[in-house]
Amino acid sequence: MNSQELRLLPHSLNSCTSIAHLKQLHAVAIKTPSLSLHNQLLFPKLISLSSSSPSPDLFYIRSILLTSSADAQFRLNLCNAFIHRISANSNGESTNSTGLRAMEFLREMLLIGVQPDGFTLPHVLKALARIQRIREGQQIHAHSIKIGLVRFNVYVCNTLMRLYSVCGSIDAVQKLFGECPHRDLVSWTTLIQAFTKAGLYRKAVGAFMEMCDLKLRADGRTLVVVLSACSNLGDLNLGRKVHSYIHHYIDVNADVFVGNALLDMYLKCDDSNSAYKVFDEMPVRNVVTWNAMILGLAYQGRYKEALDMFRRMQRTGPKPDEVTLVGVLNSCANLGVLELGKWVHAYMRRNHILADKFVGNALLDMYAKCGRIDEAFRVFEGMKRRDVYSYTAMIVGLALHGEANWAFQVFSRMLREGVEPNEVTFLGLLMACSHSGLVSDGKKFSEGSRRDYPQHGNQARCLRLGSSFRGLQDSWKCQPRGKCDAKVDEFRSW
């Protein structure tokens, strides 16, 4: 290589776009010791190209790091940069791939004697948390204890807690939190999130109060989680206390997420007046804000108010999304407002919204409850993906219209397609027998469902069927099996 080409080598390295080309240039650099490329250009380019590759040559990276004359800190910084790039940048890859790649490279670091620090491990742990790989997280936990990072690095401690939380290991979260000598707001928020995810709502609120006693001021993220816990508890007094805290320390008008969580809490605690007050005072409302009001009012059975809110949204709010439409269709179904339901269906067609999943099920249910079982079945047939709720809504709709044979045909199709029925599915089938006077079929179905699906208690359904037809009362001796009264409430929703 002549002197002119050597002078152009750094420029060629800078414009290199593939690992294969980089290896060629690296070979030239090795043969030309006067070129100080390792620290200046080679490593950054190697990190850039390898992190964007779906299958980086980790052996090549390790060999370069092993033969490099760079000091330990420089090699650690390069490894950290690579870990950061591959854990944060998926480049169209699956999340699973990026998490496992980060873990694989961490192992390569340890093999060449590069010890991870408080920057390395949190990035790997975050990538593992996204794919819920608790086993690899436990390995990192063990190593971090060995090198003293858990005890002295709150960032490592917090990301470990987060990993255990998303993997559902609440005991590990609590243990780690108790052992962590330096707890910040993120530590407390992670603990509160873990309790909430595990359904331990009282503990979540208790942790929040303990945090406040320590004079740690919550931020919007913490408050959203705490309000969610209050919502799930249905505890209005606790929710009001949290609202009072927000009033003193947080500008709710500046945080739409906190405002949305407040709305949800008040509506789920049956205090729509406070929800309206919060809603009207919010200077910024996103689609989630409007959805919280529409779905919350529908949840309370205030369907007319939910539809009024939707009309108000059409005048002054953002464009409705699929969640909005589910709330509107549910209200239409319960009020029998067919015309508005048909308008929603037309809106879906105009905006290319597929009648699948939740919105498709809601549309099907609306047509069935508004007396248009033909349209309901048309929606059902047009769905590309049908789940247990799709089949159940269709079966119940047919039952309400006295179409027992048709309902059983849909049930047979459900089984052929490998969709397992739930308790409401059986309720619909028993209703179909009841409404159509098919006493003998009801008897056969009761016995068959008890034999084939013992995990679903049909006691309340049998009582309902038996009360309509005395001849079925002996078909299933359900009362001694217990838990009937808890199931009877299911009839009230149909």
FIDRENLO-607184 format. One record per residue (C-alpha): residue number from 1; residue in three letters; x, y, z. Coordinates in nm, 2 decimals, decimal comma, always signed. Layout:
<nodes>
{node NUM ala {X Y Z}}
...
</nodes>
This chain:
<nodes>
{node 1 met {+0,00 +0,00 +0,00}}
{node 2 asn {+0,15 +0,33 -0,10}}
{node 3 ser {+0,17 +0,64 +0,11}}
{node 4 gln {-0,13 +0,81 -0,05}}
{node 5 glu {-0,35 +0,50 +0,02}}
{node 6 leu {-0,22 +0,50 +0,38}}
{node 7 arg {-0,33 +0,86 +0,42}}
{node 8 leu {-0,67 +0,77 +0,30}}
{node 9 leu {-0,71 +0,47 +0,53}}
{node 10 pro {-0,87 +0,67 +0,82}}
{node 11 his {-1,12 +0,82 +0,58}}
{node 12 ser {-1,20 +0,47 +0,44}}
{node 13 leu {-1,25 +0,34 +0,79}}
{node 14 asn {-1,48 +0,63 +0,87}}
{node 15 ser {-1,70 +0,56 +0,57}}
{node 16 cys {-1,69 +0,18 +0,62}}
{node 17 thr {-2,05 +0,02 +0,61}}
{node 18 ser {-1,99 -0,35 +0,67}}
{node 19 ile {-1,80 -0,58 +0,91}}
{node 20 ala {-1,64 -0,75 +0,61}}
{node 21 his {-1,49 -0,42 +0,49}}
{node 22 leu {-1,39 -0,33 +0,84}}
{node 23 lys {-1,19 -0,65 +0,88}}
{node 24 gln {-1,00 -0,58 +0,56}}
{node 25 leu {-0,91 -0,23 +0,68}}
{node 26 his {-0,82 -0,37 +1,02}}
{node 27 ala {-0,57 -0,61 +0,85}}
{node 28 val {-0,40 -0,32 +0,68}}
{node 29 ala {-0,39 -0,13 +1,01}}
{node 30 ile {-0,22 -0,43 +1,19}}
{node 31 lys {+0,05 -0,44 +0,92}}
{node 32 thr {+0,11 -0,07 +0,96}}
{node 33 pro {+0,20 -0,01 +1,33}}
{node 34 ser {+0,25 +0,36 +1,26}}
{node 35 leu {-0,13 +0,39 +1,21}}
{node 36 ser {-0,29 +0,45 +1,55}}
{node 37 leu {-0,63 +0,34 +1,46}}
{node 38 his {-0,74 +0,11 +1,74}}
{node 39 asn {-0,83 +0,37 +1,99}}
{node 40 gln {-0,93 +0,65 +1,75}}
{node 41 leu {-1,14 +0,50 +1,48}}
{node 42 leu {-1,15 +0,12 +1,49}}
{node 43 phe {-1,33 +0,05 +1,81}}
{node 44 pro {-1,61 +0,32 +1,76}}
{node 45 lys {-1,67 +0,19 +1,41}}
{node 46 leu {-1,67 -0,17 +1,53}}
{node 47 ile {-1,93 -0,09 +1,80}}
{node 48 ser {-2,14 +0,10 +1,55}}
{node 49 leu {-2,15 -0,17 +1,29}}
{node 50 ser {-2,17 -0,47 +1,53}}
{node 51 ser {-2,46 -0,32 +1,73}}
{node 52 ser {-2,66 -0,26 +1,42}}
{node 53 ser {-2,60 -0,61 +1,29}}
{node 54 pro {-2,87 -0,88 +1,36}}
{node 55 ser {-2,58 -1,13 +1,43}}
{node 56 pro {-2,26 -0,95 +1,54}}
{node 57 asp {-1,93 -1,14 +1,53}}
{node 58 leu {-1,88 -1,15 +1,90}}
{node 59 phe {-1,56 -1,37 +1,86}}
{node 60 tyr {-1,41 -1,10 +1,64}}
{node 61 ile {-1,50 -0,83 +1,89}}
{node 62 arg {-1,35 -1,03 +2,18}}
{node 63 ser {-1,03 -1,10 +1,98}}
{node 64 ile {-0,98 -0,73 +1,92}}
{node 65 leu {-1,04 -0,64 +2,28}}
{node 66 leu {-0,80 -0,91 +2,39}}
{node 67 thr {-0,52 -0,80 +2,16}}
{node 68 ser {-0,57 -0,43 +2,22}}
{node 69 ser {-0,31 -0,24 +2,41}}
{node 70 ala {-0,58 +0,00 +2,54}}
{node 71 asp {-0,61 +0,03 +2,92}}
{node 72 ala {-0,88 -0,15 +3,12}}
{node 73 gln {-1,10 +0,16 +3,16}}
{node 74 phe {-1,10 +0,23 +2,78}}
{node 75 arg {-1,20 -0,13 +2,71}}
{node 76 leu {-1,48 -0,11 +2,97}}
{node 77 asn {-1,61 +0,21 +2,81}}
{node 78 leu {-1,61 +0,05 +2,47}}
{node 79 cys {-1,80 -0,26 +2,61}}
{node 80 asn {-2,05 -0,03 +2,78}}
{node 81 ala {-2,11 +0,16 +2,46}}
{node 82 phe {-2,17 -0,17 +2,28}}
{node 83 ile {-2,40 -0,30 +2,55}}
{node 84 his {-2,60 +0,02 +2,54}}
{node 85 arg {-2,64 +0,01 +2,17}}
{node 86 ile {-2,75 -0,35 +2,14}}
{node 87 ser {-2,99 -0,34 +2,44}}
{node 88 ala {-3,16 -0,01 +2,33}}
{node 89 asn {-3,16 -0,05 +1,95}}
{node 90 ser {-3,36 -0,35 +1,81}}
{node 91 asn {-3,32 -0,25 +1,44}}
{node 92 gly {-3,63 -0,45 +1,36}}
{node 93 glu {-3,53 -0,75 +1,56}}
{node 94 ser {-3,74 -0,92 +1,82}}
{node 95 thr {-3,71 -0,79 +2,17}}
{node 96 asn {-3,61 -1,14 +2,27}}
{node 97 ser {-3,31 -1,13 +2,04}}
{node 98 thr {-3,17 -0,80 +2,17}}
{node 99 gly {-3,21 -0,91 +2,54}}
{node 100 leu {-3,02 -1,24 +2,48}}
{node 101 arg {-2,75 -1,06 +2,27}}
{node 102 ala {-2,69 -0,82 +2,56}}
{node 103 met {-2,65 -1,12 +2,80}}
{node 104 glu {-2,43 -1,30 +2,56}}
{node 105 phe {-2,20 -1,00 +2,52}}
{node 106 leu {-2,18 -0,96 +2,90}}
{node 107 arg {-2,05 -1,32 +2,92}}
{node 108 glu {-1,79 -1,24 +2,66}}
{node 109 met {-1,68 -0,94 +2,87}}
{node 110 leu {-1,63 -1,16 +3,17}}
{node 111 leu {-1,43 -1,42 +2,96}}
{node 112 ile {-1,18 -1,16 +2,85}}
{node 113 gly {-1,15 -1,02 +3,20}}
{node 114 val {-1,35 -0,69 +3,16}}
{node 115 gln {-1,54 -0,64 +3,48}}
{node 116 pro {-1,89 -0,48 +3,44}}
{node 117 asp {-1,97 -0,17 +3,64}}
{node 118 gly {-2,28 +0,02 +3,75}}
{node 119 phe {-2,34 +0,13 +3,39}}
{node 120 thr {-2,31 -0,22 +3,22}}
{node 121 leu {-2,55 -0,43 +3,44}}
{node 122 pro {-2,85 -0,20 +3,44}}
{node 123 his {-2,86 -0,19 +3,06}}
{node 124 val {-2,85 -0,57 +3,04}}
{node 125 leu {-3,11 -0,61 +3,32}}
{node 126 lys {-3,35 -0,37 +3,14}}
{node 127 ala {-3,31 -0,58 +2,82}}
{node 128 leu {-3,38 -0,90 +3,02}}
{node 129 ala {-3,68 -0,74 +3,19}}
{node 130 arg {-3,84 -0,67 +2,86}}
{node 131 ile {-3,84 -1,05 +2,78}}
{node 132 gln {-3,89 -1,16 +3,15}}
{node 133 arg {-3,57 -1,37 +3,17}}
{node 134 ile {-3,55 -1,42 +3,54}}
{node 135 arg {-3,29 -1,69 +3,53}}
{node 136 glu {-3,03 -1,47 +3,36}}
{node 137 gly {-3,13 -1,19 +3,59}}
{node 138 gln {-3,06 -1,41 +3,89}}
{node 139 gln {-2,71 -1,49 +3,75}}
{node 140 ile {-2,64 -1,12 +3,72}}
{node 141 his {-2,77 -1,06 +4,07}}
{node 142 ala {-2,53 -1,33 +4,21}}
{node 143 his {-2,24 -1,17 +4,02}}
{node 144 ser {-2,33 -0,82 +4,13}}
{node 145 ile {-2,33 -0,94 +4,49}}
{node 146 lys {-1,99 -1,09 +4,44}}
{node 147 ile {-1,84 -0,76 +4,31}}
{node 148 gly {-2,03 -0,54 +4,56}}
{node 149 leu {-2,25 -0,36 +4,31}}
{node 150 val {-2,59 -0,44 +4,47}}
{node 151 arg {-2,48 -0,30 +4,80}}
{node 152 phe {-2,33 +0,02 +4,68}}
{node 153 asn {-2,51 +0,10 +4,35}}
{node 154 val {-2,88 +0,20 +4,37}}
{node 155 tyr {-2,91 +0,20 +3,99}}
{node 156 val {-2,82 -0,18 +3,98}}
{node 157 cys {-3,05 -0,25 +4,27}}
{node 158 asn {-3,34 -0,06 +4,11}}
{node 159 thr {-3,31 -0,24 +3,78}}
{node 160 leu {-3,28 -0,58 +3,95}}
{node 161 met {-3,60 -0,50 +4,14}}
{node 162 arg {-3,77 -0,40 +3,82}}
{node 163 leu {-3,67 -0,73 +3,66}}
{node 164 tyr {-3,81 -0,93 +3,95}}
{node 165 ser {-4,12 -0,73 +3,95}}
{node 166 val {-4,21 -0,79 +3,58}}
{node 167 cys {-4,13 -1,16 +3,63}}
{node 168 gly {-4,38 -1,17 +3,92}}
{node 169 ser {-4,13 -1,25 +4,19}}
{node 170 ile {-4,27 -1,01 +4,46}}
{node 171 asp {-4,07 -1,18 +4,74}}
{node 172 ala {-3,74 -1,12 +4,56}}
{node 173 val {-3,84 -0,75 +4,51}}
{node 174 gln {-3,92 -0,71 +4,88}}
{node 175 lys {-3,60 -0,88 +4,99}}
{node 176 leu {-3,39 -0,68 +4,76}}
{node 177 phe {-3,56 -0,35 +4,86}}
{node 178 gly {-3,49 -0,44 +5,23}}
{node 179 glu {-3,13 -0,51 +5,16}}
{node 180 cys {-3,07 -0,20 +4,95}}
{node 181 pro {-2,90 +0,06 +5,18}}
{node 182 his {-2,96 +0,36 +4,95}}
{node 183 arg {-3,32 +0,39 +4,83}}
{node 184 asp {-3,43 +0,67 +4,60}}
{node 185 leu {-3,77 +0,76 +4,45}}
{node 186 val {-3,72 +0,50 +4,18}}
{node 187 ser {-3,67 +0,23 +4,44}}
{node 188 trp {-3,99 +0,32 +4,61}}
{node 189 thr {-4,18 +0,35 +4,29}}
{node 190 thr {-4,06 +0,01 +4,17}}
{node 191 leu {-4,17 -0,15 +4,50}}
{node 192 ile {-4,51 +0,02 +4,47}}
{node 193 gln {-4,54 -0,10 +4,11}}
{node 194 ala {-4,45 -0,46 +4,21}}
{node 195 phe {-4,72 -0,46 +4,48}}
{node 196 thr {-4,98 -0,33 +4,24}}
{node 197 lys {-4,88 -0,58 +3,97}}
{node 198 ala {-4,91 -0,86 +4,22}}
{node 199 gly {-5,26 -0,74 +4,33}}
{node 200 leu {-5,14 -0,63 +4,67}}
{node 201 tyr {-5,30 -0,29 +4,65}}
{node 202 arg {-5,31 -0,22 +5,03}}
{node 203 lys {-4,94 -0,29 +5,05}}
{node 204 ala {-4,88 -0,05 +4,75}}
{node 205 val {-5,07 +0,23 +4,92}}
{node 206 gly {-4,89 +0,15 +5,25}}
{node 207 ala {-4,55 +0,17 +5,08}}
{node 208 phe {-4,65 +0,51 +4,93}}
{node 209 met {-4,75 +0,65 +5,27}}
{node 210 glu {-4,42 +0,52 +5,43}}
{node 211 met {-4,23 +0,69 +5,15}}
{node 212 cys {-4,41 +1,02 +5,22}}
{node 213 asp {-4,33 +0,99 +5,59}}
{node 214 leu {-3,96 +0,98 +5,48}}
{node 215 lys {-4,01 +1,32 +5,31}}
{node 216 leu {-3,95 +1,17 +4,96}}
{node 217 arg {-4,17 +1,36 +4,72}}
{node 218 ala {-4,36 +1,14 +4,47}}
{node 219 asp {-4,35 +1,23 +4,10}}
{node 220 gly {-4,62 +1,17 +3,84}}
{node 221 arg {-4,51 +0,82 +3,76}}
{node 222 thr {-4,54 +0,71 +4,13}}
{node 223 leu {-4,88 +0,88 +4,17}}
{node 224 val {-5,03 +0,71 +3,86}}
{node 225 val {-4,94 +0,37 +4,01}}
{node 226 val {-5,08 +0,46 +4,36}}
{node 227 leu {-5,40 +0,59 +4,20}}
{node 228 ser {-5,43 +0,26 +4,01}}
{node 229 ala {-5,40 +0,08 +4,34}}
{node 230 cys {-5,68 +0,29 +4,49}}
{node 231 ser {-5,90 +0,23 +4,18}}
{node 232 asn {-5,86 -0,15 +4,22}}
{node 233 leu {-5,94 -0,13 +4,59}}
{node 234 gly {-6,24 +0,09 +4,52}}
{node 235 asp {-6,14 +0,29 +4,82}}
{node 236 leu {-6,26 +0,64 +4,77}}
{node 237 asn {-6,12 +0,78 +5,10}}
{node 238 leu {-5,77 +0,66 +5,01}}
{node 239 gly {-5,81 +0,81 +4,66}}
{node 240 arg {-5,91 +1,14 +4,80}}
{node 241 lys {-5,61 +1,14 +5,03}}
{node 242 val {-5,38 +1,09 +4,73}}
{node 243 his {-5,57 +1,36 +4,55}}
{node 244 ser {-5,50 +1,60 +4,84}}
{node 245 tyr {-5,13 +1,51 +4,83}}
{node 246 ile {-5,13 +1,58 +4,45}}
{node 247 his {-5,30 +1,92 +4,52}}
{node 248 his {-5,03 +2,02 +4,76}}
{node 249 tyr {-4,72 +1,89 +4,57}}
{node 250 ile {-4,80 +1,83 +4,21}}
{node 251 asp {-4,95 +2,05 +3,94}}
{node 252 val {-5,21 +1,81 +3,81}}
{node 253 asn {-5,29 +2,05 +3,52}}
{node 254 ala {-4,93 +2,00 +3,40}}
{node 255 asp {-4,94 +1,62 +3,40}}
{node 256 val {-5,22 +1,47 +3,18}}
{node 257 phe {-5,12 +1,12 +3,30}}
{node 258 val {-5,19 +1,20 +3,66}}
{node 259 gly {-5,52 +1,37 +3,56}}
{node 260 asn {-5,62 +1,06 +3,37}}
{node 261 ala {-5,54 +0,84 +3,67}}
{node 262 leu {-5,75 +1,06 +3,89}}
{node 263 leu {-6,04 +1,04 +3,65}}
{node 264 asp {-6,02 +0,66 +3,65}}
{node 265 met {-6,00 +0,64 +4,02}}
{node 266 tyr {-6,30 +0,85 +4,09}}
{node 267 leu {-6,51 +0,67 +3,83}}
{node 268 lys {-6,42 +0,33 +3,95}}
{node 269 cys {-6,50 +0,45 +4,31}}
{node 270 asp {-6,85 +0,56 +4,19}}
{node 271 asp {-6,78 +0,93 +4,24}}
{node 272 ser {-6,86 +1,07 +3,89}}
{node 273 asn {-6,91 +1,43 +4,03}}
{node 274 ser {-6,55 +1,45 +4,13}}
{node 275 ala {-6,45 +1,29 +3,80}}
{node 276 tyr {-6,64 +1,56 +3,61}}
{node 277 lys {-6,47 +1,83 +3,82}}
{node 278 val {-6,12 +1,69 +3,74}}
{node 279 phe {-6,21 +1,65 +3,38}}
{node 280 asp {-6,34 +2,01 +3,34}}
{node 281 glu {-6,04 +2,15 +3,51}}
{node 282 met {-5,79 +1,97 +3,29}}
{node 283 pro {-5,64 +2,22 +3,04}}
{node 284 val {-5,50 +1,94 +2,82}}
{node 285 arg {-5,70 +1,63 +2,74}}
{node 286 asn {-5,58 +1,35 +2,52}}
{node 287 val {-5,77 +1,06 +2,38}}
{node 288 val {-5,70 +0,86 +2,70}}
{node 289 thr {-5,87 +1,13 +2,91}}
{node 290 trp {-6,19 +1,11 +2,70}}
{node 291 asn {-6,18 +0,73 +2,70}}
{node 292 ala {-6,15 +0,72 +3,08}}
{node 293 met {-6,47 +0,93 +3,11}}
{node 294 ile {-6,66 +0,73 +2,85}}
{node 295 leu {-6,56 +0,39 +2,97}}
{node 296 gly {-6,59 +0,49 +3,34}}
{node 297 leu {-6,94 +0,62 +3,29}}
{node 298 ala {-7,04 +0,31 +3,10}}
{node 299 tyr {-6,88 +0,10 +3,38}}
{node 300 gln {-7,11 +0,27 +3,63}}
{node 301 gly {-7,41 +0,19 +3,40}}
{node 302 arg {-7,45 +0,56 +3,31}}
{node 303 tyr {-7,48 +0,48 +2,94}}
{node 304 lys {-7,66 +0,80 +2,84}}
{node 305 glu {-7,40 +1,02 +3,00}}
{node 306 ala {-7,13 +0,81 +2,83}}
{node 307 leu {-7,29 +0,88 +2,49}}
{node 308 asp {-7,32 +1,25 +2,58}}
{node 309 met {-6,95 +1,26 +2,66}}
{node 310 phe {-6,88 +1,09 +2,32}}
{node 311 arg {-7,08 +1,36 +2,14}}
{node 312 arg {-6,89 +1,62 +2,33}}
{node 313 met {-6,57 +1,45 +2,23}}
{node 314 gln {-6,67 +1,47 +1,86}}
{node 315 arg {-6,73 +1,84 +1,89}}
{node 316 thr {-6,42 +1,95 +2,09}}
{node 317 gly {-6,19 +1,65 +2,15}}
{node 318 pro {-5,94 +1,44 +1,96}}
{node 319 lys {-6,03 +1,17 +1,71}}
{node 320 pro {-6,17 +0,86 +1,88}}
{node 321 asp {-5,97 +0,54 +1,88}}
{node 322 glu {-6,07 +0,17 +1,92}}
{node 323 val {-6,10 +0,20 +2,29}}
{node 324 thr {-6,35 +0,49 +2,25}}
{node 325 leu {-6,56 +0,29 +2,02}}
{node 326 val {-6,57 -0,01 +2,26}}
{node 327 gly {-6,72 +0,22 +2,53}}
{node 328 val {-6,97 +0,38 +2,28}}
{node 329 leu {-7,08 +0,04 +2,14}}
{node 330 asn {-7,12 -0,10 +2,49}}
{node 331 ser {-7,34 +0,20 +2,58}}
{node 332 cys {-7,54 +0,16 +2,26}}
{node 333 ala {-7,59 -0,21 +2,33}}
{node 334 asn {-7,73 -0,15 +2,68}}
{node 335 leu {-7,95 +0,14 +2,57}}
{node 336 gly {-8,07 -0,03 +2,25}}
{node 337 val {-7,95 +0,27 +2,05}}
{node 338 leu {-7,91 +0,09 +1,71}}
{node 339 glu {-7,87 +0,40 +1,49}}
{node 340 leu {-7,56 +0,53 +1,68}}
{node 341 gly {-7,42 +0,18 +1,68}}
{node 342 lys {-7,46 +0,16 +1,31}}
{node 343 trp {-7,29 +0,50 +1,28}}
{node 344 val {-6,99 +0,36 +1,47}}
{node 345 his {-6,98 +0,07 +1,24}}
{node 346 ala {-6,98 +0,30 +0,94}}
{node 347 tyr {-6,71 +0,51 +1,10}}
{node 348 met {-6,50 +0,20 +1,14}}
{node 349 arg {-6,53 +0,12 +0,77}}
{node 350 arg {-6,44 +0,48 +0,67}}
{node 351 asn {-6,13 +0,47 +0,89}}
{node 352 his {-6,03 +0,12 +0,80}}
{node 353 ile {-6,07 -0,01 +1,16}}
{node 354 leu {-6,09 -0,38 +1,15}}
{node 355 ala {-6,38 -0,54 +1,34}}
{node 356 asp {-6,15 -0,77 +1,53}}
{node 357 lys {-6,06 -0,82 +1,90}}
{node 358 phe {-6,23 -0,59 +2,15}}
{node 359 val {-6,40 -0,36 +1,91}}
{node 360 gly {-6,53 -0,64 +1,69}}
{node 361 asn {-6,67 -0,82 +1,99}}
{node 362 ala {-6,83 -0,50 +2,11}}
{node 363 leu {-6,99 -0,44 +1,77}}
{node 364 leu {-7,12 -0,80 +1,75}}
{node 365 asp {-7,27 -0,76 +2,10}}
{node 366 met {-7,43 -0,43 +2,01}}
{node 367 tyr {-7,61 -0,57 +1,71}}
{node 368 ala {-7,72 -0,88 +1,91}}
{node 369 lys {-7,86 -0,68 +2,19}}
{node 370 cys {-8,03 -0,43 +1,96}}
{node 371 gly {-8,22 -0,71 +1,78}}
{node 372 arg {-8,01 -0,74 +1,47}}
{node 373 ile {-7,88 -1,10 +1,51}}
{node 374 asp {-7,83 -1,12 +1,13}}
{node 375 glu {-7,59 -0,82 +1,14}}
{node 376 ala {-7,42 -0,97 +1,45}}
{node 377 phe {-7,36 -1,29 +1,27}}
{node 378 arg {-7,23 -1,09 +0,97}}
{node 379 val {-6,98 -0,92 +1,19}}
{node 380 phe {-6,88 -1,25 +1,35}}
{node 381 glu {-6,82 -1,41 +1,01}}
{node 382 gly {-6,61 -1,11 +0,90}}
{node 383 met {-6,37 -1,13 +1,19}}
{node 384 lys {-6,03 -1,26 +1,10}}
{node 385 arg {-5,94 -1,35 +1,46}}
{node 386 arg {-6,21 -1,48 +1,69}}
{node 387 asp {-6,14 -1,55 +2,06}}
{node 388 val {-6,35 -1,70 +2,34}}
{node 389 tyr {-6,53 -1,36 +2,38}}
{node 390 ser {-6,63 -1,35 +2,01}}
{node 391 tyr {-6,78 -1,69 +2,03}}
{node 392 thr {-6,95 -1,63 +2,36}}
{node 393 ala {-7,10 -1,30 +2,25}}
{node 394 met {-7,24 -1,48 +1,94}}
{node 395 ile {-7,38 -1,77 +2,14}}
{node 396 val {-7,54 -1,55 +2,40}}
{node 397 gly {-7,69 -1,33 +2,13}}
{node 398 leu {-7,84 -1,63 +1,96}}
{node 399 ala {-7,97 -1,76 +2,29}}
{node 400 leu {-8,15 -1,43 +2,36}}
{node 401 his {-8,32 -1,46 +2,02}}
{node 402 gly {-8,43 -1,82 +2,08}}
{node 403 glu {-8,19 -1,96 +1,82}}
{node 404 ala {-8,08 -2,27 +2,02}}
{node 405 asn {-7,98 -2,49 +1,73}}
{node 406 trp {-7,78 -2,21 +1,57}}
{node 407 ala {-7,61 -2,14 +1,91}}
{node 408 phe {-7,50 -2,50 +1,94}}
{node 409 gln {-7,37 -2,49 +1,58}}
{node 410 val {-7,15 -2,19 +1,67}}
{node 411 phe {-7,04 -2,38 +1,99}}
{node 412 ser {-6,94 -2,69 +1,78}}
{node 413 arg {-6,74 -2,46 +1,55}}
{node 414 met {-6,57 -2,30 +1,85}}
{node 415 leu {-6,45 -2,64 +1,97}}
{node 416 arg {-6,33 -2,74 +1,62}}
{node 417 glu {-6,12 -2,43 +1,60}}
{node 418 gly {-5,96 -2,51 +1,94}}
{node 419 val {-6,11 -2,22 +2,14}}
{node 420 glu {-6,18 -2,33 +2,49}}
{node 421 pro {-6,52 -2,21 +2,63}}
{node 422 asn {-6,55 -2,01 +2,95}}
{node 423 glu {-6,83 -2,01 +3,21}}
{node 424 val {-7,04 -1,74 +3,03}}
{node 425 thr {-7,03 -1,96 +2,71}}
{node 426 phe {-7,20 -2,24 +2,91}}
{node 427 leu {-7,44 -1,98 +3,05}}
{node 428 gly {-7,53 -1,88 +2,69}}
{node 429 leu {-7,59 -2,24 +2,59}}
{node 430 leu {-7,81 -2,32 +2,89}}
{node 431 met {-8,01 -2,00 +2,82}}
{node 432 ala {-8,05 -2,11 +2,46}}
{node 433 cys {-8,21 -2,44 +2,59}}
{node 434 ser {-8,42 -2,25 +2,84}}
{node 435 his {-8,55 -2,00 +2,59}}
{node 436 ser {-8,63 -2,26 +2,33}}
{node 437 gly {-8,79 -2,51 +2,56}}
{node 438 leu {-8,53 -2,78 +2,49}}
{node 439 val {-8,55 -2,95 +2,82}}
{node 440 ser {-8,39 -3,28 +2,72}}
{node 441 asp {-8,11 -3,11 +2,54}}
{node 442 gly {-8,05 -2,90 +2,85}}
{node 443 lys {-8,02 -3,21 +3,05}}
{node 444 lys {-7,77 -3,37 +2,81}}
{node 445 phe {-7,57 -3,05 +2,80}}
{node 446 ser {-7,56 -3,01 +3,17}}
{node 447 glu {-7,42 -3,36 +3,22}}
{node 448 gly {-7,18 -3,33 +2,92}}
{node 449 ser {-7,04 -3,00 +3,03}}
{node 450 arg {-6,99 -3,12 +3,38}}
{node 451 arg {-6,80 -3,42 +3,25}}
{node 452 asp {-6,59 -3,25 +2,98}}
{node 453 tyr {-6,53 -2,92 +3,16}}
{node 454 pro {-6,52 -2,99 +3,53}}
{node 455 gln {-6,31 -2,67 +3,59}}
{node 456 his {-6,62 -2,45 +3,51}}
{node 457 gly {-6,88 -2,45 +3,77}}
{node 458 asn {-7,22 -2,46 +3,61}}
{node 459 gln {-7,43 -2,46 +3,93}}
{node 460 ala {-7,59 -2,12 +3,89}}
{node 461 arg {-7,67 -2,20 +3,52}}
{node 462 cys {-7,85 -2,53 +3,62}}
{node 463 leu {-8,05 -2,35 +3,89}}
{node 464 arg {-8,17 -2,10 +3,63}}
{node 465 leu {-8,26 -2,37 +3,38}}
{node 466 gly {-8,42 -2,58 +3,65}}
{node 467 ser {-8,63 -2,29 +3,77}}
{node 468 ser {-8,77 -2,25 +3,42}}
{node 469 phe {-8,83 -2,62 +3,37}}
{node 470 arg {-8,91 -2,84 +3,67}}
{node 471 gly {-8,80 -3,15 +3,47}}
{node 472 leu {-8,44 -3,03 +3,47}}
{node 473 gln {-8,41 -2,98 +3,85}}
{node 474 asp {-8,29 -3,33 +3,89}}
{node 475 ser {-8,04 -3,32 +3,60}}
{node 476 trp {-7,77 -3,18 +3,82}}
{node 477 lys {-7,76 -3,20 +4,20}}
{node 478 cys {-7,57 -2,88 +4,21}}
{node 479 gln {-7,67 -2,72 +4,55}}
{node 480 pro {-7,46 -2,96 +4,76}}
{node 481 arg {-7,16 -2,87 +4,55}}
{node 482 gly {-7,18 -2,51 +4,68}}
{node 483 lys {-7,08 -2,17 +4,55}}
{node 484 cys {-7,41 -2,13 +4,37}}
{node 485 asp {-7,50 -1,79 +4,52}}
{node 486 ala {-7,17 -1,64 +4,40}}
{node 487 lys {-7,26 -1,74 +4,04}}
{node 488 val {-7,62 -1,62 +4,03}}
{node 489 asp {-7,51 -1,26 +3,99}}
{node 490 glu {-7,38 -1,35 +3,64}}
{node 491 phe {-7,74 -1,37 +3,51}}
{node 492 arg {-7,79 -1,01 +3,60}}
{node 493 ser {-7,56 -0,89 +3,32}}
{node 494 trp {-7,77 -1,05 +3,05}}
</nodes>
